[in-house]
Amino acid sequence: MTQSKAAVIRSDLDIVIARTLARDTAKSLGFGAIDQARIATAVSELARNIFLYAGTGTVTVREVEKNGRKGIEIVCEDEGPGIADLDLAMQDGYTTSRGMGMGLPGARRLMDDFDLHSQVGVGTRIVCRKWRM
């Protein structure tokens, strides 16, 4: 297993850095161009949420292996306000920032595994994985 790499999210530029880190890691793990784009897009959406709602947080990327399958794992963490209604936040079209409301549900669709934990006043942690076919 390779070491994890992390990007601290504090600005728009950091979102680009996290996206590039995820894409480069996916490429090095043998993911095809389409999956690289899916992974990069999901990370971009999740990193943008960190920046918009928490102000700062981290995106950590690493290789994972389970039952002989290799993949990429992305962990997005912040100590922001948390999400009061997870079901509502995961609905297509729901937004609190006048955006398109594609962030969380869109990222979930782009990845194979998507696990979201959030506590109001404590923060949010999302772990998502994409498995190489």
mmCIF file of the C-alpha atoms, coordinates in Angstrom:
data_MODEL
# 
_entry.id   MODEL 
# 
loop_
_atom_site.group_PDB 
_atom_site.id 
_atom_site.type_symbol 
_atom_site.label_atom_id 
_atom_site.label_alt_id 
_atom_site.label_comp_id 
_atom_site.label_asym_id 
_atom_site.label_entity_id 
_atom_site.label_seq_id 
_atom_site.pdbx_PDB_ins_code 
_atom_site.Cartn_x 
_atom_site.Cartn_y 
_atom_site.Cartn_z 
_atom_site.occupancy 
_atom_site.B_iso_or_equiv 
_atom_site.pdbx_formal_charge 
_atom_site.auth_seq_id 
_atom_site.auth_comp_id 
_atom_site.auth_asym_id 
_atom_site.auth_atom_id 
_atom_site.pdbx_PDB_model_num 
ATOM 1   C CA . MET A 1 1   ? 0.000   0.000  0.000   1.00 0.00 ? 1   MET A CA 1 
ATOM 2   C CA . THR A 1 2   ? 1.270   3.452  -0.879  1.00 0.00 ? 2   THR A CA 1 
ATOM 3   C CA . GLN A 1 3   ? 1.455   6.400  1.435   1.00 0.00 ? 3   GLN A CA 1 
ATOM 4   C CA . SER A 1 4   ? -1.454  8.770  1.628   1.00 0.00 ? 4   SER A CA 1 
ATOM 5   C CA . LYS A 1 5   ? -1.148  12.292 0.274   1.00 0.00 ? 5   LYS A CA 1 
ATOM 6   C CA . ALA A 1 6   ? -3.165  15.201 1.593   1.00 0.00 ? 6   ALA A CA 1 
ATOM 7   C CA . ALA A 1 7   ? -4.171  18.652 0.443   1.00 0.00 ? 7   ALA A CA 1 
ATOM 8   C CA . VAL A 1 8   ? -5.255  21.312 2.901   1.00 0.00 ? 8   VAL A CA 1 
ATOM 9   C CA . ILE A 1 9   ? -8.271  23.224 1.586   1.00 0.00 ? 9   ILE A CA 1 
ATOM 10  C CA . ARG A 1 10  ? -8.273  26.966 2.320   1.00 0.00 ? 10  ARG A CA 1 
ATOM 11  C CA . SER A 1 11  ? -8.819  28.563 -1.103  1.00 0.00 ? 11  SER A CA 1 
ATOM 12  C CA . ASP A 1 12  ? -10.025 27.991 -4.658  1.00 0.00 ? 12  ASP A CA 1 
ATOM 13  C CA . LEU A 1 13  ? -6.463  27.107 -5.644  1.00 0.00 ? 13  LEU A CA 1 
ATOM 14  C CA . ASP A 1 14  ? -6.413  24.334 -3.029  1.00 0.00 ? 14  ASP A CA 1 
ATOM 15  C CA . ILE A 1 15  ? -9.493  22.794 -4.696  1.00 0.00 ? 15  ILE A CA 1 
ATOM 16  C CA . VAL A 1 16  ? -7.498  22.566 -7.942  1.00 0.00 ? 16  VAL A CA 1 
ATOM 17  C CA . ILE A 1 17  ? -4.541  21.065 -6.051  1.00 0.00 ? 17  ILE A CA 1 
ATOM 18  C CA . ALA A 1 18  ? -6.771  18.391 -4.449  1.00 0.00 ? 18  ALA A CA 1 
ATOM 19  C CA . ARG A 1 19  ? -8.366  17.604 -7.807  1.00 0.00 ? 19  ARG A CA 1 
ATOM 20  C CA . THR A 1 20  ? -4.949  17.239 -9.469  1.00 0.00 ? 20  THR A CA 1 
ATOM 21  C CA . LEU A 1 21  ? -3.653  15.083 -6.608  1.00 0.00 ? 21  LEU A CA 1 
ATOM 22  C CA . ALA A 1 22  ? -6.621  12.727 -6.978  1.00 0.00 ? 22  ALA A CA 1 
ATOM 23  C CA . ARG A 1 23  ? -6.336  12.543 -10.775 1.00 0.00 ? 23  ARG A CA 1 
ATOM 24  C CA . ASP A 1 24  ? -2.563  11.922 -10.670 1.00 0.00 ? 24  ASP A CA 1 
ATOM 25  C CA . THR A 1 25  ? -2.981  9.220  -8.013  1.00 0.00 ? 25  THR A CA 1 
ATOM 26  C CA . ALA A 1 26  ? -5.766  7.547  -10.013 1.00 0.00 ? 26  ALA A CA 1 
ATOM 27  C CA . LYS A 1 27  ? -3.579  7.597  -13.125 1.00 0.00 ? 27  LYS A CA 1 
ATOM 28  C CA . SER A 1 28  ? -0.632  6.064  -11.249 1.00 0.00 ? 28  SER A CA 1 
ATOM 29  C CA . LEU A 1 29  ? -2.947  3.293  -9.991  1.00 0.00 ? 29  LEU A CA 1 
ATOM 30  C CA . GLY A 1 30  ? -3.948  2.376  -13.525 1.00 0.00 ? 30  GLY A CA 1 
ATOM 31  C CA . PHE A 1 31  ? -7.408  3.943  -13.742 1.00 0.00 ? 31  PHE A CA 1 
ATOM 32  C CA . GLY A 1 32  ? -8.520  4.818  -17.278 1.00 0.00 ? 32  GLY A CA 1 
ATOM 33  C CA . ALA A 1 33  ? -9.139  8.374  -18.434 1.00 0.00 ? 33  ALA A CA 1 
ATOM 34  C CA . ILE A 1 34  ? -12.901 8.267  -17.777 1.00 0.00 ? 34  ILE A CA 1 
ATOM 35  C CA . ASP A 1 35  ? -12.501 7.044  -14.196 1.00 0.00 ? 35  ASP A CA 1 
ATOM 36  C CA . GLN A 1 36  ? -9.708  9.571  -13.638 1.00 0.00 ? 36  GLN A CA 1 
ATOM 37  C CA . ALA A 1 37  ? -12.146 12.313 -14.673 1.00 0.00 ? 37  ALA A CA 1 
ATOM 38  C CA . ARG A 1 38  ? -14.908 10.903 -12.424 1.00 0.00 ? 38  ARG A CA 1 
ATOM 39  C CA . ILE A 1 39  ? -12.577 10.782 -9.427  1.00 0.00 ? 39  ILE A CA 1 
ATOM 40  C CA . ALA A 1 40  ? -11.227 14.287 -10.090 1.00 0.00 ? 40  ALA A CA 1 
ATOM 41  C CA . THR A 1 41  ? -14.751 15.684 -10.457 1.00 0.00 ? 41  THR A CA 1 
ATOM 42  C CA . ALA A 1 42  ? -15.942 14.065 -7.212  1.00 0.00 ? 42  ALA A CA 1 
ATOM 43  C CA . VAL A 1 43  ? -12.918 15.443 -5.333  1.00 0.00 ? 43  VAL A CA 1 
ATOM 44  C CA . SER A 1 44  ? -13.484 18.882 -6.827  1.00 0.00 ? 44  SER A CA 1 
ATOM 45  C CA . GLU A 1 45  ? -17.112 18.895 -5.633  1.00 0.00 ? 45  GLU A CA 1 
ATOM 46  C CA . LEU A 1 46  ? -16.220 17.672 -2.141  1.00 0.00 ? 46  LEU A CA 1 
ATOM 47  C CA . ALA A 1 47  ? -13.266 20.058 -1.754  1.00 0.00 ? 47  ALA A CA 1 
ATOM 48  C CA . ARG A 1 48  ? -15.470 22.949 -2.897  1.00 0.00 ? 48  ARG A CA 1 
ATOM 49  C CA . ASN A 1 49  ? -17.979 22.041 -0.176  1.00 0.00 ? 49  ASN A CA 1 
ATOM 50  C CA . ILE A 1 50  ? -15.188 22.137 2.417   1.00 0.00 ? 50  ILE A CA 1 
ATOM 51  C CA . PHE A 1 51  ? -14.140 25.596 1.234   1.00 0.00 ? 51  PHE A CA 1 
ATOM 52  C CA . LEU A 1 52  ? -17.701 26.993 0.965   1.00 0.00 ? 52  LEU A CA 1 
ATOM 53  C CA . TYR A 1 53  ? -19.169 25.636 4.185   1.00 0.00 ? 53  TYR A CA 1 
ATOM 54  C CA . ALA A 1 54  ? -16.270 24.985 6.580   1.00 0.00 ? 54  ALA A CA 1 
ATOM 55  C CA . GLY A 1 55  ? -13.623 27.391 5.290   1.00 0.00 ? 55  GLY A CA 1 
ATOM 56  C CA . THR A 1 56  ? -10.840 24.857 5.793   1.00 0.00 ? 56  THR A CA 1 
ATOM 57  C CA . GLY A 1 57  ? -10.322 21.120 5.892   1.00 0.00 ? 57  GLY A CA 1 
ATOM 58  C CA . THR A 1 58  ? -8.336  18.331 4.273   1.00 0.00 ? 58  THR A CA 1 
ATOM 59  C CA . VAL A 1 59  ? -8.602  15.972 1.327   1.00 0.00 ? 59  VAL A CA 1 
ATOM 60  C CA . THR A 1 60  ? -6.509  12.823 1.751   1.00 0.00 ? 60  THR A CA 1 
ATOM 61  C CA . VAL A 1 61  ? -5.922  10.401 -1.119  1.00 0.00 ? 61  VAL A CA 1 
ATOM 62  C CA . ARG A 1 62  ? -4.493  6.885  -0.869  1.00 0.00 ? 62  ARG A CA 1 
ATOM 63  C CA . GLU A 1 63  ? -4.403  3.516  -2.545  1.00 0.00 ? 63  GLU A CA 1 
ATOM 64  C CA . VAL A 1 64  ? -6.575  0.811  -0.981  1.00 0.00 ? 64  VAL A CA 1 
ATOM 65  C CA . GLU A 1 65  ? -6.931  -2.915 -1.485  1.00 0.00 ? 65  GLU A CA 1 
ATOM 66  C CA . LYS A 1 66  ? -9.810  -5.169 -0.455  1.00 0.00 ? 66  LYS A CA 1 
ATOM 67  C CA . ASN A 1 67  ? -10.382 -8.793 -1.414  1.00 0.00 ? 67  ASN A CA 1 
ATOM 68  C CA . GLY A 1 68  ? -7.703  -8.549 -4.085  1.00 0.00 ? 68  GLY A CA 1 
ATOM 69  C CA . ARG A 1 69  ? -9.221  -5.428 -5.666  1.00 0.00 ? 69  ARG A CA 1 
ATOM 70  C CA . LYS A 1 70  ? -7.214  -2.231 -5.842  1.00 0.00 ? 70  LYS A CA 1 
ATOM 71  C CA . GLY A 1 71  ? -8.697  1.196  -5.682  1.00 0.00 ? 71  GLY A CA 1 
ATOM 72  C CA . ILE A 1 72  ? -8.392  4.774  -4.550  1.00 0.00 ? 72  ILE A CA 1 
ATOM 73  C CA . GLU A 1 73  ? -9.780  6.165  -1.310  1.00 0.00 ? 73  GLU A CA 1 
ATOM 74  C CA . ILE A 1 74  ? -10.509 9.825  -0.715  1.00 0.00 ? 74  ILE A CA 1 
ATOM 75  C CA . VAL A 1 75  ? -11.179 11.162 2.776   1.00 0.00 ? 75  VAL A CA 1 
ATOM 76  C CA . CYS A 1 76  ? -12.592 14.699 3.046   1.00 0.00 ? 76  CYS A CA 1 
ATOM 77  C CA . GLU A 1 77  ? -12.692 16.131 6.559   1.00 0.00 ? 77  GLU A CA 1 
ATOM 78  C CA . ASP A 1 78  ? -13.567 19.463 8.083   1.00 0.00 ? 78  ASP A CA 1 
ATOM 79  C CA . GLU A 1 79  ? -14.451 20.960 11.441  1.00 0.00 ? 79  GLU A CA 1 
ATOM 80  C CA . GLY A 1 80  ? -17.176 23.154 9.995   1.00 0.00 ? 80  GLY A CA 1 
ATOM 81  C CA . PRO A 1 81  ? -20.815 23.605 10.975  1.00 0.00 ? 81  PRO A CA 1 
ATOM 82  C CA . GLY A 1 82  ? -21.813 20.066 9.994   1.00 0.00 ? 82  GLY A CA 1 
ATOM 83  C CA . ILE A 1 83  ? -24.901 19.029 8.048   1.00 0.00 ? 83  ILE A CA 1 
ATOM 84  C CA . ALA A 1 84  ? -28.166 19.134 9.977   1.00 0.00 ? 84  ALA A CA 1 
ATOM 85  C CA . ASP A 1 85  ? -30.256 17.065 7.538   1.00 0.00 ? 85  ASP A CA 1 
ATOM 86  C CA . LEU A 1 86  ? -28.174 14.481 5.666   1.00 0.00 ? 86  LEU A CA 1 
ATOM 87  C CA . ASP A 1 87  ? -31.160 13.096 3.731   1.00 0.00 ? 87  ASP A CA 1 
ATOM 88  C CA . LEU A 1 88  ? -32.014 16.555 2.435   1.00 0.00 ? 88  LEU A CA 1 
ATOM 89  C CA . ALA A 1 89  ? -28.373 17.351 1.617   1.00 0.00 ? 89  ALA A CA 1 
ATOM 90  C CA . MET A 1 90  ? -28.121 14.156 -0.447  1.00 0.00 ? 90  MET A CA 1 
ATOM 91  C CA . GLN A 1 91  ? -31.122 15.035 -2.640  1.00 0.00 ? 91  GLN A CA 1 
ATOM 92  C CA . ASP A 1 92  ? -30.415 16.129 -6.203  1.00 0.00 ? 92  ASP A CA 1 
ATOM 93  C CA . GLY A 1 93  ? -30.981 19.839 -6.631  1.00 0.00 ? 93  GLY A CA 1 
ATOM 94  C CA . TYR A 1 94  ? -30.749 20.741 -2.939  1.00 0.00 ? 94  TYR A CA 1 
ATOM 95  C CA . THR A 1 95  ? -28.379 23.628 -2.326  1.00 0.00 ? 95  THR A CA 1 
ATOM 96  C CA . THR A 1 96  ? -27.745 26.236 0.330   1.00 0.00 ? 96  THR A CA 1 
ATOM 97  C CA . SER A 1 97  ? -25.237 28.201 -1.738  1.00 0.00 ? 97  SER A CA 1 
ATOM 98  C CA . ARG A 1 98  ? -27.264 29.109 -4.850  1.00 0.00 ? 98  ARG A CA 1 
ATOM 99  C CA . GLY A 1 99  ? -25.292 26.451 -6.722  1.00 0.00 ? 99  GLY A CA 1 
ATOM 100 C CA . MET A 1 100 ? -26.675 23.642 -8.837  1.00 0.00 ? 100 MET A CA 1 
ATOM 101 C CA . GLY A 1 101 ? -27.009 21.267 -5.885  1.00 0.00 ? 101 GLY A CA 1 
ATOM 102 C CA . MET A 1 102 ? -24.892 18.557 -7.532  1.00 0.00 ? 102 MET A CA 1 
ATOM 103 C CA . GLY A 1 103 ? -22.077 18.393 -4.975  1.00 0.00 ? 103 GLY A CA 1 
ATOM 104 C CA . LEU A 1 104 ? -22.830 15.556 -2.554  1.00 0.00 ? 104 LEU A CA 1 
ATOM 105 C CA . PRO A 1 105 ? -25.261 13.465 -4.647  1.00 0.00 ? 105 PRO A CA 1 
ATOM 106 C CA . GLY A 1 106 ? -23.140 14.005 -7.748  1.00 0.00 ? 106 GLY A CA 1 
ATOM 107 C CA . ALA A 1 107 ? -19.969 12.900 -5.958  1.00 0.00 ? 107 ALA A CA 1 
ATOM 108 C CA . ARG A 1 108 ? -21.802 9.857  -4.583  1.00 0.00 ? 108 ARG A CA 1 
ATOM 109 C CA . ARG A 1 109 ? -22.836 8.804  -8.108  1.00 0.00 ? 109 ARG A CA 1 
ATOM 110 C CA . LEU A 1 110 ? -19.279 9.188  -9.437  1.00 0.00 ? 110 LEU A CA 1 
ATOM 111 C CA . MET A 1 111 ? -17.717 6.919  -6.801  1.00 0.00 ? 111 MET A CA 1 
ATOM 112 C CA . ASP A 1 112 ? -18.326 3.247  -5.934  1.00 0.00 ? 112 ASP A CA 1 
ATOM 113 C CA . ASP A 1 113 ? -18.443 3.671  -2.143  1.00 0.00 ? 113 ASP A CA 1 
ATOM 114 C CA . PHE A 1 114 ? -19.593 6.834  -0.380  1.00 0.00 ? 114 PHE A CA 1 
ATOM 115 C CA . ASP A 1 115 ? -19.825 7.120  3.407   1.00 0.00 ? 115 ASP A CA 1 
ATOM 116 C CA . LEU A 1 116 ? -20.824 10.453 4.949   1.00 0.00 ? 116 LEU A CA 1 
ATOM 117 C CA . HIS A 1 117 ? -20.765 11.258 8.668   1.00 0.00 ? 117 HIS A CA 1 
ATOM 118 C CA . SER A 1 118 ? -21.619 14.723 9.921   1.00 0.00 ? 118 SER A CA 1 
ATOM 119 C CA . GLN A 1 119 ? -22.386 16.231 13.294  1.00 0.00 ? 119 GLN A CA 1 
ATOM 120 C CA . VAL A 1 120 ? -23.729 19.736 13.708  1.00 0.00 ? 120 VAL A CA 1 
ATOM 121 C CA . GLY A 1 121 ? -21.140 21.956 15.386  1.00 0.00 ? 121 GLY A CA 1 
ATOM 122 C CA . VAL A 1 122 ? -18.408 19.317 15.015  1.00 0.00 ? 122 VAL A CA 1 
ATOM 123 C CA . GLY A 1 123 ? -17.801 18.808 11.300  1.00 0.00 ? 123 GLY A CA 1 
ATOM 124 C CA . THR A 1 124 ? -18.125 16.432 8.396   1.00 0.00 ? 124 THR A CA 1 
ATOM 125 C CA . ARG A 1 125 ? -16.147 13.402 7.230   1.00 0.00 ? 125 ARG A CA 1 
ATOM 126 C CA . ILE A 1 126 ? -16.704 11.751 3.860   1.00 0.00 ? 126 ILE A CA 1 
ATOM 127 C CA . VAL A 1 127 ? -14.884 8.582  2.807   1.00 0.00 ? 127 VAL A CA 1 
ATOM 128 C CA . CYS A 1 128 ? -15.336 7.548  -0.805  1.00 0.00 ? 128 CYS A CA 1 
ATOM 129 C CA . ARG A 1 129 ? -13.685 4.906  -2.936  1.00 0.00 ? 129 ARG A CA 1 
ATOM 130 C CA . LYS A 1 130 ? -13.421 3.960  -6.573  1.00 0.00 ? 130 LYS A CA 1 
ATOM 131 C CA . TRP A 1 131 ? -12.376 0.407  -7.440  1.00 0.00 ? 131 TRP A CA 1 
ATOM 132 C CA . ARG A 1 132 ? -10.337 -0.475 -10.490 1.00 0.00 ? 132 ARG A CA 1 
ATOM 133 C CA . MET A 1 133 ? -12.155 -2.963 -12.698 1.00 0.00 ? 133 MET A CA 1 
# 
